[in-house]
Amino acid sequence: MKEVIDFILKYFKDVKPFSGQTFILLSLFSWVMSLLVDNDIVRDFLAWLGWLFLTIGVGWVLAKVKQNILGIDIYPGPWITGALACSFLFYGWSDISLAVISWPVISALIAIIPKFLKHGLDVVNPTLDGKKYAIDRQEIVLLLLLSTIFSCWLQFFFLLQDWLQQYPSLVADEFTRSAFVIKVDPSDQNSRGVTFLNLAETAVREQLESSPWSEVERWLFEADIEIAQLELEVKKRIPKTDEDRLWKLQGEVSAGNPGYVLTLRAVWRGPSSRPGGYYVQKVCSIVQRPNRVTANPGQNPTVIPAATTTQVVCEQAVDLNWVDQTEVTAPNEG
């Protein structure tokens, strides 16, 4: 214990009063005191002071630390100090994106502080002397510009993530001609239109397979009205996102052999890499099948013409059917 106490006392004797170590010790003292008080306001204030002292102390200690990487001198101190500064400035915020976006700019502001403090606390203005501080002015401008570019890229990243949460079908599009977005996941991802049509298929089965054939034919003859009701039903079942309003369900009925062919299309009206956009298509065959009823066990099944059922068989949805721009009809003028 005597050796430990002697080591601690020697360490405190070597610490200069006006130094980074002093601020780090003050931060530890503030955090210890915050654990001993019961008042929430005082506790939060002491914890905030602890973060402030730690940020100043770490920035002071790492001010002259540099690493040579590929022949370039890099000073990690401002970036670490900037991260600590963002931590206590945006403490308690539910959204961390603003803290991450502000990190490069705050780090650059911390890095240029020594340009204004040449001798201790003597403040100088590098913009006054044209020749003496020319290099300092150049470094200040480059740091601020580069940090602003980094912040813009981080903002662009969070913006894309927000878009993909509200408009998940954007990730299914092609980005081969984009200069900013690259797909890092090689697996193919379907648009939300595939889910849209799968739910539409389920709704069609529920409505037609339990109905007499006469009502099925009436449903098909009034397909324009029924598809509009089907779209409302699908949008009730699918998880809500902002992009739901950009999907339009369309249907086309044609004669099949036998029965009818129902072609369902989910048309994407949102932003696309091609002017005409795209649609997702699912083809369903609707036929009438007779029921086979066995009168007694052991006998061959007999067909009763009056007892029939409706069978709906749908193919797998085909995503990203690109619309030819020449097929897009321009709105009437006037």
Secondary structure, 3 states (H helix, E strand, C coil): CHHHHHHHHHHHHHCCCCCHHHHHHHHHHHHHHHHHCCCHHHHHHHHHHHHHHHHHHHHHHCCCCCEEECCEEECCHHHHHHHHHHHHHCCCCCCCHHHHHHHHHHHHHHHCHHHHEEECCEECCCCCCCCCCHHHHHHHHHHHHHHHHHHHHHHHHHHHHHHHHHCHHHHHCCCCCCCCCCCCCCCCCCCHHHHHHHHHHHHHHHHHCCCCHHHHHHHHHCHHHHHHHHHHHHHHHCCCCHHHHHEEEEEEEEECCCCEEEEEEEEECCCCCCCCCEEEEEEEEEEEEEEEECCCCCCCCEEEEEEEEEEEEECCCEEEEECCHHHCCCCCCC
